[in-house]
Structure formats: structure tokens, C-alpha cells
Amino acid sequence: MKLVVRVKLLPTPVQAAALEATLHACNEAATWAAEVAFEQHARRPLLLRKHTYTAIRQRWGLGAQAAQHAIKKTCDAYTTLATNLRAGRYGRPGTRRHTLASGKPVTFRDDAAQPYDDRMLSWQHAARTVSIWTTAGRMKGVAFTGQDEQLAVVAAHRRGESDLVRQGGTWLLIATCEIEEAALNAHPAEFLGVDLGIVDIATTSEGERYSGRRVNRQRANDRRLRSTLQKKNTKSAKRRARKHAGKEARRNKDINHKISKRIVAEAERTARGIALEELTGIRERARLRKPQRTTLHTWPFAQLGAFIAYKARSAGVPVVYVDPAYTSQECSHCHHTARHNRLSQAEFTCRVCGFVEHADVNASHNIRQRGWMAWVCGAQSTAPELTLIA
């Protein structure tokens, strides 16, 4: 299983200047190569290399490996663009958006990620430093930091390339790691149903509800601040909004990590699998009032589902996805389904058998039962192949 770990670099001002110059040179070279690829219709590495390799090395002073990576990055960008065009992510052919996307060369930001292989980058894990190639020469002793658990994963399991990138003034190395998976529990005793919601981020069929008033108050404060800054629409307001958005995203990711860790630990401890909602199209399916739509759209439920899936995969816990349609209206005892069974956001009372339960807990029971039926019918445990964990 592949995991991606972000390692924070701590360069000195001189080292940071060299890294910045290197990143700018690599991305300028890649942008120029993209223009050549567009004009010459040379979008495969071997063909584009014939047109650009020598010029990139002479004009921008890139080393052999850096030039190769700049060319490959350009070709990968065009491959991704072609895939998105075929999938209709830019609209139908002939539309303005489709024409704009396909009718001009790809460009790269000055601080876009640049791949580094083992010839250009070496790690000294004991000293917590790296030796990295730059346009000013090989630069040794660049310090890095991170959580001990994550750095241990990098030291033991790093494979292949790492990407150098600058985000919000912070220098990062994004390392890809190959983690051995635990043996899958092919005979789970039962399934743990997980319902994702608005008031409670996640509710399990054991009755555990993950959110709480403190988190919801913070989410409300975030929405108010975001709305206030958008109304001001000044440069300082936009700058503060970007800064706060990063802080909010990091806090939400931390909460998702904690929730997913507890859910997977409970399933592993009791030798059960995990049944999750299929989240595809959740925004189109949900019919909610405007304040609830805002709450739904501002929480990264897909991220939470991915965290649960990859943690389960590393622990050998099977995961299945079920259709969540009508789980909030179906009685988990007699399976009578009616909209009036759900009296409010939190109350569920079956009109046929009289069963009373918290609405989200009842929905998680239905998800658990559907997960078990899907497993019995031959559903396969799935999890993302590549996940960002730090």
C-alpha cells in the first residue's frame, strides 16, 4: 500500500534562496517545454526530449536528472489534461471551457512541485538532514522535521521519488512510502456501520457519536469569519481568509485522523469489518436547508472516508461501501421505510413497530446490515492506493 508523507524542511535563508531559485528554474523550463510540446505535438517523453533536453540544460543550467524530470512532468501534465477532457471535466467539446483548456499550452506555477530521485536527493535520517541538488550545486545539511512516527515511516518504507514543493512559505518534501499490509480478516464476525452526518460528523452502530458541541461551535465560527472576510473583499481580508483557510483545513484533517483511528481500532479489536456510505454524488443527493448545505459542503467527508479506508487496510480490517439511500428513513428493526419515521434531525420513531432510537444511530444500524449483506454477496474490501497522511 502506498502512503504519502509530507516532511517539513528547515532551510537557512541562504539554503531557502537556493531552493527557490531551483524551483523557479525547473518550472520555467517545464513551462517552456510545454509550449514546445503544444506547438510540435510532441507530448511523449522521448519525442519531447529530442526538442528540449539540450536547450533546457544550457538555458536554465539544470542537471541531467532535473532536465529529464522537467520534461516528464510536462508530458504527465498533458496526459492528465487529455484524461480530464475525455472524462468531460471541462465540459463538452466546443464549449468555451473545453476550448480554453485544450487550446493553449500547459503552464506551471513558480513554486509547483518538482520531482527528485535518489540521484538528486539523499536522506540522513539519524541527523535529520538531506543532501539536495540545486542550480547552485549540491547543498548538504538541510534540516528537516516532523512527527517521530511519520519520520520512522519515511526511514523504513520510502521508495522512489520525492517532490520538493513550497506551500504558504513552508518548504516540504513529499515522500512516497510502500507499506506492507496486514493480512485481511476474511471472516469478520460482523460489521461496524458508520453514518456520516451534519450535527455529528460520524456515528457508529455501537452508538459512538464523533463531533460534540465544541467542534460544531468552531465550525460555526469558521463560517461566520469566512462570510465576514468575503464581504469585506479587501487585500488584507483575502490574505487573512487564505491564512485561516489553511488553519481550518489542518484542524479538520486532524479531527478526521482521530475519528478514523478510533473507528478502525474498535473494528480491529472486535474482529469486525467496517461498512461506509458510498459518498459519490452526496452533494447532489442531499436536499437540505441552506445553513445545513453550508455545513455539509464545508466538512471533508471524502477525506474522512479515505482515512478510515487506508487505516483499515493497514490493519487488515475489511471495508465495504453501501448505498446510503433511505437509511435515515428505514427502521433498523422492522425495515419499514417512510419519511415520517424521522421526526427531527435527532429523533427516529417507527410508525409501524414503535421502535425509538437516535436517528443517526438507527441509520448506522442500517448501514451495518447492508454492509454485512454486501460482504455475504461477495463485495470486495477496498481502500485508496495512495493516501496523504501528514
N, C-alpha and C positions, 0 to 999 in steps of 0.2 A: 504494500500500500504506500502511495506517495503522500508525503506531507511537506508543506512549505513553511519554513521558519524564517521570520524576519529578525536579523541581528543588527543592533544599532552600533554604528561606528562612532568613535570619539576622536576625530582628527584634530590636530592642531590647526591654527589659522593658515600656516604655510601648506600643510597637507590638504586642507579643505580647498584652498585655491587651486592646487594641482588636480584634485579630483573634479572640481568644477570645470576647469579648462578641458580635461579629458572627456567629460561627459558632453560638453558642448561640441567638441571636435567630432566625436563619434556620431552625434545626432545630426550635425550639419552634413557630415559625409553621407549618412544614411538618407537624408532628405534629398541631396544631390543625386544619389544613386537611384532614388525613387523616381526622380524626374527623367533620368536616362531610361529606366525600365519602362516608364509610361510612353516615352517617345519612340523607343526602339522595339517595344513589345517584347522585351526581354525580362520575363518575370520568374525565371528559374535560375537557381544559384549559379550553375555552370555557365549559362549564357550571359548572365549579368556580370559575372566575374570578368569575362573577356573584355567587356566595355568599360569597366570601372576600377578594377583592382589596382592597376599601376597608378592611375590618377589619384585615387584615394590615398595611397601611401605617400606619394610625392606632395600633394597639395595640403593634406592635413597632418602629415607626419605620423600616421598610425602604423603600429607594428603589423606584422603579417597576420597574427591571430585576430587582432582588433579589426582589421580591414575585412577579414573573412566574416566575422560576426556582424559587422555593419551591413554587409551585402546580404547575409542570410536573414537578418532582421527585416530588411526591406522586402525580400521575397515572401517571408512569413506574413507580413502586413498585407501584401496583395492577395495572398491565399485566403486570409481571414476576410478581407473585403469581398472577394468573389463568393465565398461561402455565405456571407450575410446577404449579398444581393440575390443569390439563388433562393435563400430561405424567405425572402420578402421582407427583411427587416428594414429596408429603405423604401418600401412601397413597391408598387407595380412598375414595370418598365414603362418609360415615357412620362412618369410623374416628375415633378420638379425635384423632389428629394432624391429620387433614384438617379436622375440626370446629374445632379450636383456631386453625388458620391462617386459615380462611375466616370465622370467626365474631367477629372483633374487628378494630378499625381498625389500620392500619399505624402503627408508631411509628419515630422516628428518634433515634439517639444524639445527645448534645450535640455531639460532635466529628465527626459524619458529614460527608461531602464536600458542599461547596456549589459549584455551577457559577458561573463568572464568564465573561462575554463581553467583547468588546473595548471596550464602553462602560464597563465596571466595572473593567477591568484593562488596563494598558499596560506594555510591556516597554521598558526602556532597556538594550539588550544591551551597549553599549560600557562603561557604568558599572556593569553587573551589578546593577541595581536595578529594582524595579517600583513603579508607582503603582497603588494598590488602593483600592477603595471599602470603607468600614466604616460602621457605625452612628454612629460619632463624626465622620464626614466623610471626605473623600478623604485618604488617607495616602500621602505620597510618600517616596521614598528608602528603601524596604525592600530590604535587600540580599539577594541570592541567590547560590548557589554550586553547583558540580557539575563533573564531568569536562569538559575542554575539548571533546572530541569530541561529547558529548551536548548541551552548550550550543550548539555550532555547528549541530547538527541542529535545535534549537529555533529559533534565529535565522533559519535559512534555510527551514524547512518547517512551522512551526507554523500550524495552521489551526483556526478555530472556537473553542470554549470550552476553558477550563482549569478544573480543580477544585481548590479550596482544601480541605485536609484536615490534621488533626493526628494523627500516629501515634506513640505512645510518647513524647510530649513534643516531637516534632520537627514543625515546620511544613513542609508540602510544597505545591507547585503541580504538578498532574499535567496536562501539556500534550499534546494530540493533534497529531501531525505527519503530513503527507501526503508520502510518499517515492516518488519515481519509481523504477519497477522497471527492472532491466536486461532487455535482450531475452533471451527464453528460448531456451536451447540446444535446439532442436527435434530435433537429430540427435546425441544423445550417443554417444560411442564405446563406452561400456559403463556399468555401474552399480557404485557402491560400496555394498556391503552393510554394514549396521550392526546388530549384535546387542547388545541391552541385557540386562545380567545382574546377578548379585548380587555376586560377587567383583570382577569387572571391570565398571565402570559401562557402558562401551561398548567393543565390539571390532569392528574393520572387516575387510573381506575382504582388505585389504593386510597384515593381521597386527598392526596397531597396537592396543594394549590400553590403555584410559584408566582408570586408577584408581591402583593402586600401594599398597604397604603403608602408607605414611604416611596416605593418605586413609582406608583401612579401619581403621587404628588409631584415628583421630579419630572415625570413625563409631561404633566400639565404645565409646569413652569417652563419647560423647554419649548412647548408650543407657544406659550404667551410671549416669551422672549423672541422667538423666531418671527412671530407675527409683527411685533413691535419694530424689530430691526428692518423687516421688509417694507413697512410703511414709511420709515424714515428715508430709506433709499439713498443715503449719503455714502461717501467713500469709507468713512470710519465705521458706519453701520455695517457695510458689506464686509469690511475687514473683520469686525467683531463677529459677524454671523459665520464667516468661514472658520474662524478660530473655535467658536462654540460648537459648530457642526462636527469638527474633529473630536472635540471633547465628548460630545454626546455619543458619537459612533463608538469611541473607545469604551465608554461606560456601558453601552448596550451590549457590546461584544463580551465584556467581562461578565455581565449578568447571564448572557446566553451560555457562556462556558460553564458557569457554576450550575445553572439549571440542568444542562445536558450531562454534566459529570454526575450529579445526584441521581438522575433518572437511569443512566446506564449502570451505575453502581448498584442500584436497587434491583434492576433486572438481572445483573450478573450474580448478585448474592442469592437470589431466589430461583436461579436457573430458568428464567423466563426469557421470551423474546419481547420485542417492542413493536407495537403497531402505531404507525403515524398516519396523519392525514396526508392525502395527496394534495399538495399546495398549488398545483398548476391551475391558473385561472381563478385564484381565490378572490382577486380584486373585482373580476367580472361577475363572479357568483354572488358575492356578498351584497345584500340590499340593506343598507344601514342609513341612519340619520347622519347629517353632515359631521357633527362632532365625533361620532363613532367611526366614520370613514377616515377622518384625520388620524385617530388613534390607531386604526388598523394599518394604515399605509406608512406610519412612521416607526413601526417596530419591525426589525429584520427577522421575520418568521422563517424565511428560507435559510438564513444563516443558522438559526437555532436547529432546524431540521438537519442541516448538513453537519453541525457539531455532534448531534445525537448519533447520526449515522456513522461518522468516522470513528467516534469513540467506541461505539458498539462493535464496529468491525475489528478494531484493535483488541477488544476484549472477548471476541468470539460470540457475541450476542446477536442472534438473527434479528433483522429488521424487515418489516413488510409495510407497504403503503396501501391504504384503503380509500375508497370513495367516501368522502365525509357527508354526502348528500343526506339530509334529513336526520342526521344523528342527534341534532338538538331537539327534534320533534318526536322521535321514536322512543317508546317506553322500553327500557332495557330488561323489563320483566316479562311483559306480555307482547311486546313488539307492536302494539297499536301506535300508529303514526297519525298525528293530527297537529295542526299549527296551534290549536288552543290548549294543547298539553303544556306548553311553556307559557306560564302566566306572566313572567317577567324575565329580566336578564338572569336572575339567580334562582328562580323558583320553577320547579317542574312537578306537575301533578297529572298523573294519567287519568283521563276521563273514563276509562273502562275498568281498570283494576284498582284504581286509587293509590297507586304507588307514588310516594313523595320522596324527592331527592333534590340535592343541589343540581341545577341544570347542567353545569359543566361536568360534574361527576357522572351524571347519567349519560351524557354524550361520550365520555371516555369509556364507559362500560360498553356502549355500542361499538366503539372503535376497537376495543379489545376483542369482542366477539367476532367482528368482521375480520380482524387480523388473524384470529385462530382459524376461521373458515378458509381464508385465503391460503394460509400455510398448509392446511389439510389438503386443499385442492392443488397444491404444487407450486405456490408462489415462491420465488427465489429471494433470498436475502440480498439487499442491495445497499451500496454506500458509495459516495463520491470517490473517485480515484485520486483526486488532487485537492487538498484542503489546506487553507491558510490557518495556522494555529497560533500565530503570535503577531 
